[in-house]
Amino acid sequence: MSFTAQNNMETQVSGQADWDTGLNGNFTILDRGYHGLLAAGTAIKTGDILWAASGGALFPYNPQSLSLRQPVAISYKSVASGVTDTFLLRGIVTSISIWSGNITPGQPVYASPTTPGFSVGSYSAADYPAGLALANTALYFDPGRFRNIPEKISQVQSLGPLAIGSTHHFALNVGNRGFVRKVEAVTSYNLWTLKMFSGSAKVSSEALFESSSGGVTSTYLLDAAGFPYENTDTASPGMVFGSVTVNSGVGSAYFNLSVVAERFR
């Protein structure tokens, strides 16, 4: 046997690919790890990050779909729809078709939010990595292992003046999933209600927080809220929405809201 260097890895160039008999004679793709013989539910491209439907068929993973399970496999070759073939379930794959501008060596790799299955280095609402980039065209596929620690996010909303009896809506860009640590409000209104919910469709959204049913009778609120959130509105990923209803106050009044959250990435 003889070897050469490729993507900082030792690649066999002759002999028998004895780590995986299915790859014998193909030394342009280095692929080591655990494999599964699975069916393609649609046409799959080289390098696609995949998830398994309830029937076991594989599809390109879309991280913006809140109903999908985590990614389970990656393809190191093109597979036609309906064809059963070998896919990498966990391990290292290189020499795959990843444009070098999309991933950064040493950084987590995610499935693209705009092109399902396509590997990218990061995006604003990313919360579940599929692996770690080893080189511009190589990655260690191990879904969920390379998650970053939660990211602390502070969001400030300055509202007003608001008319007495009115309700004002706002949006917080805090990611798809996370945990709110603190809610603080400073205002000149003396009776008001603050609510937060998981999506822009207020009737069907999940209620996350409400200051009190009768309204807050103070110009200051500090609540170590401690509530989790998960955005269920696929049309507005990465957002938590809220409203302030003003019952009484003074002219030219103001409402300043500060929220501290930990976004799960």
C-alpha positions as CSV (number, residue, x, y, z in Angstrom):
1,M,0.0,0.0,0.0
2,S,1.0,3.6,-0.5
3,F,-0.4,6.8,1.0
4,T,-0.5,10.6,0.3
5,A,-1.5,13.6,2.3
6,Q,-5.0,15.1,1.6
7,N,-6.8,17.7,3.7
8,N,-4.2,17.1,6.4
9,M,-5.2,13.5,6.5
10,E,-3.4,10.4,5.3
11,T,-5.1,9.0,2.2
12,Q,-4.5,5.7,0.6
13,V,-3.7,5.7,-3.1
14,S,-3.2,2.0,-3.8
15,G,-4.0,-1.4,-2.3
16,Q,-7.2,-2.4,-0.7
17,A,-9.5,0.0,1.1
18,D,-9.9,-2.5,3.9
19,W,-11.7,-0.2,6.3
20,D,-14.8,-0.3,4.1
21,T,-15.1,-2.9,1.3
22,G,-17.8,-0.9,-0.4
23,L,-15.2,1.7,-1.2
24,N,-12.5,-0.6,-2.5
25,G,-10.8,0.9,-5.5
26,N,-12.1,4.4,-4.8
27,F,-9.3,6.3,-3.2
28,T,-10.5,9.8,-4.1
29,I,-13.1,9.8,-1.3
30,L,-11.8,9.1,2.2
31,D,-14.6,7.9,4.4
32,R,-14.2,6.2,7.8
33,G,-16.8,5.5,10.5
34,Y,-20.1,3.8,11.0
35,H,-22.3,3.2,7.9
36,G,-25.9,2.2,7.2
37,L,-27.6,0.8,4.1
38,L,-30.6,3.1,3.7
39,A,-33.0,4.3,0.9
40,A,-33.0,7.8,-0.6
41,G,-36.4,9.4,-0.3
42,T,-35.5,11.9,-2.9
43,A,-32.4,12.7,-5.1
44,I,-29.4,13.1,-2.8
45,K,-26.3,15.0,-3.7
46,T,-22.7,14.4,-2.6
47,G,-22.1,16.0,0.8
48,D,-25.8,16.3,1.7
49,I,-26.7,16.2,5.5
50,L,-29.7,14.0,5.9
51,W,-32.6,13.1,8.2
52,A,-34.6,9.9,8.3
53,A,-38.4,10.0,7.9
54,S,-40.7,7.6,9.8
55,G,-40.3,5.0,7.1
56,G,-36.5,5.1,7.2
57,A,-36.0,6.9,3.9
58,L,-33.4,9.7,3.9
59,F,-34.0,13.4,2.9
60,P,-31.9,16.5,2.9
61,Y,-32.1,18.0,6.4
62,N,-33.9,21.4,6.8
63,P,-32.9,23.1,10.1
64,Q,-35.8,25.6,9.9
65,S,-38.4,22.9,10.1
66,L,-39.4,22.5,13.7
67,S,-41.0,19.1,13.1
68,L,-37.9,17.3,11.8
69,R,-35.7,15.1,13.9
70,Q,-32.0,15.7,14.1
71,P,-29.7,14.8,11.2
72,V,-28.7,11.1,11.1
73,A,-26.4,10.7,8.1
74,I,-24.3,12.3,5.4
75,S,-23.9,11.2,1.8
76,Y,-20.4,10.9,0.2
77,K,-21.9,10.3,-3.3
78,S,-24.9,11.1,-5.4
79,V,-27.9,8.7,-4.9
80,A,-31.0,8.7,-7.0
81,S,-34.5,8.8,-5.4
82,G,-35.7,5.4,-4.3
83,V,-32.2,3.8,-4.5
84,T,-30.8,1.9,-1.4
85,D,-27.2,2.7,-0.8
86,T,-24.5,3.1,1.9
87,F,-24.4,6.4,3.9
88,L,-22.1,7.6,6.6
89,L,-23.9,7.6,10.0
90,R,-21.0,8.9,12.1
91,G,-17.3,9.4,11.2
92,I,-15.0,11.4,8.9
93,V,-15.6,12.1,5.3
94,T,-13.4,14.2,3.0
95,S,-13.0,15.0,-0.7
96,I,-16.7,15.8,-0.8
97,S,-18.3,18.6,-2.8
98,I,-18.3,21.4,-0.2
99,W,-17.4,24.8,-1.5
100,S,-14.5,26.0,0.5
101,G,-16.2,29.3,1.3
102,N,-19.0,27.6,3.2
103,I,-17.2,25.9,6.1
104,T,-14.2,26.9,8.3
105,P,-11.7,24.3,9.6
106,G,-12.1,23.9,13.3
107,Q,-15.6,25.3,13.4
108,P,-19.0,23.5,13.7
109,V,-20.8,22.6,10.5
110,Y,-24.6,23.1,10.1
111,A,-27.1,22.3,7.4
112,S,-28.1,25.4,5.4
113,P,-31.4,27.1,6.3
114,T,-31.9,28.1,2.6
115,T,-30.6,24.9,0.8
116,P,-31.6,21.8,2.8
117,G,-28.7,19.4,3.2
118,F,-26.0,21.8,2.1
119,S,-23.1,22.2,4.6
120,V,-22.4,25.7,5.9
121,G,-20.3,27.1,8.7
122,S,-22.9,29.2,10.6
123,Y,-26.1,31.2,10.3
124,S,-28.0,33.4,12.7
125,A,-30.5,30.9,14.0
126,A,-28.3,27.9,14.1
127,D,-28.8,25.7,17.1
128,Y,-27.9,22.1,16.1
129,P,-24.5,21.3,14.5
130,A,-24.0,18.3,12.3
131,G,-20.3,18.0,12.8
132,L,-16.9,19.7,12.8
133,A,-15.0,21.0,9.8
134,L,-11.5,19.4,9.5
135,A,-10.6,21.2,6.2
136,N,-12.3,23.1,3.4
137,T,-13.7,19.9,2.0
138,A,-13.6,17.6,5.0
139,L,-15.7,17.2,8.1
140,Y,-16.2,14.9,11.1
141,F,-19.9,14.0,11.0
142,D,-21.2,13.6,14.6
143,P,-24.6,15.3,15.0
144,G,-25.1,17.4,18.2
145,R,-21.6,16.7,19.6
146,F,-20.1,20.1,18.8
147,R,-22.7,22.3,20.2
148,N,-21.5,25.7,21.5
149,I,-22.3,26.8,25.0
150,P,-25.5,28.9,25.2
151,E,-25.1,32.4,23.8
152,K,-26.1,35.3,26.1
153,I,-28.3,37.8,24.3
154,S,-29.6,41.1,25.6
155,Q,-32.6,42.7,23.8
156,V,-33.8,46.2,24.5
157,Q,-37.1,47.7,23.4
158,S,-37.9,51.4,23.8
159,L,-41.6,52.0,23.2
160,G,-43.7,55.2,23.4
161,P,-45.4,57.4,23.8
162,L,-48.3,54.9,23.8
163,A,-51.9,55.9,24.0
164,I,-53.9,54.9,27.1
165,G,-55.9,51.7,26.3
166,S,-53.6,50.8,23.4
167,T,-51.6,47.6,22.8
168,H,-48.1,47.7,21.2
169,H,-46.4,44.6,19.7
170,F,-42.7,44.0,19.5
171,A,-40.2,41.2,18.4
172,L,-37.1,39.9,20.1
173,N,-34.4,38.3,18.0
174,V,-33.3,35.6,20.4
175,G,-33.0,32.4,18.2
176,N,-35.3,29.4,17.8
177,R,-34.7,27.9,21.3
178,G,-33.4,29.2,24.6
179,F,-34.1,30.3,28.1
180,V,-35.1,33.8,29.3
181,R,-33.1,34.7,32.4
182,K,-34.4,38.2,33.2
183,V,-37.2,40.6,32.2
184,E,-36.9,44.2,33.3
185,A,-39.3,47.1,32.5
186,V,-38.9,50.8,33.4
187,T,-41.9,53.0,32.5
188,S,-43.9,56.0,33.5
189,Y,-47.2,54.1,33.1
190,N,-48.7,52.9,36.4
191,L,-51.0,50.1,35.1
192,W,-49.9,47.9,32.3
193,T,-49.6,44.3,31.1
194,L,-46.6,42.6,29.4
195,K,-47.0,39.4,27.5
196,M,-44.6,37.2,25.5
197,F,-45.4,34.4,23.1
198,S,-43.7,32.0,20.7
199,G,-44.9,33.2,17.3
200,S,-46.5,36.1,15.4
201,A,-49.9,34.3,15.1
202,K,-51.0,35.5,18.5
203,V,-54.1,33.3,18.7
204,S,-52.4,30.0,18.0
205,S,-49.0,30.8,19.6
206,E,-47.7,29.3,22.8
207,A,-47.9,31.8,25.7
208,L,-44.5,32.1,27.4
209,F,-44.9,35.0,29.9
210,E,-47.5,37.3,31.4
211,S,-46.7,39.9,34.0
212,S,-50.0,39.5,35.9
213,S,-53.6,39.0,34.9
214,G,-54.7,42.3,36.4
215,G,-51.8,44.3,35.2
216,V,-48.7,45.7,36.9
217,T,-49.4,48.6,39.2
218,S,-45.8,49.9,39.3
219,T,-43.5,51.9,37.1
220,Y,-40.7,49.3,37.5
221,L,-40.6,45.5,37.1
222,L,-37.6,43.1,37.6
223,D,-38.4,39.5,37.1
224,A,-35.8,36.7,37.1
225,A,-38.3,35.0,34.8
226,G,-36.5,31.7,34.1
227,F,-38.8,30.4,31.4
228,P,-37.8,28.4,28.3
229,Y,-38.9,29.3,24.8
230,E,-39.1,27.5,21.4
231,N,-40.3,29.3,18.4
232,T,-43.2,27.5,16.8
233,D,-43.8,29.9,14.0
234,T,-41.9,28.6,10.9
235,A,-42.6,31.9,9.1
236,S,-40.6,33.9,11.7
237,P,-37.7,31.7,12.8
238,G,-35.4,32.9,15.6
239,M,-38.0,35.3,17.1
240,V,-40.0,35.7,20.3
241,F,-42.9,38.1,20.1
242,G,-44.6,40.2,22.8
243,S,-47.1,42.9,23.6
244,V,-47.6,45.8,26.0
245,T,-51.1,46.9,26.9
246,V,-51.3,50.3,28.6
247,N,-54.3,50.9,31.0
248,S,-53.3,54.2,32.6
249,G,-50.4,56.6,32.8
250,V,-49.2,60.1,32.1
251,G,-48.8,62.1,28.9
252,S,-45.7,61.6,26.7
253,A,-45.1,58.4,28.7
254,Y,-42.5,55.8,27.8
255,F,-41.9,52.1,28.2
256,N,-38.4,50.6,28.2
257,L,-38.0,46.8,28.2
258,S,-34.9,44.8,28.6
259,V,-34.7,41.0,28.2
260,V,-31.7,38.8,28.8
261,A,-31.8,35.3,27.2
262,E,-29.5,32.3,26.6
263,R,-29.9,31.1,23.0
264,F,-29.2,27.4,22.5
265,R,-27.0,27.0,19.4
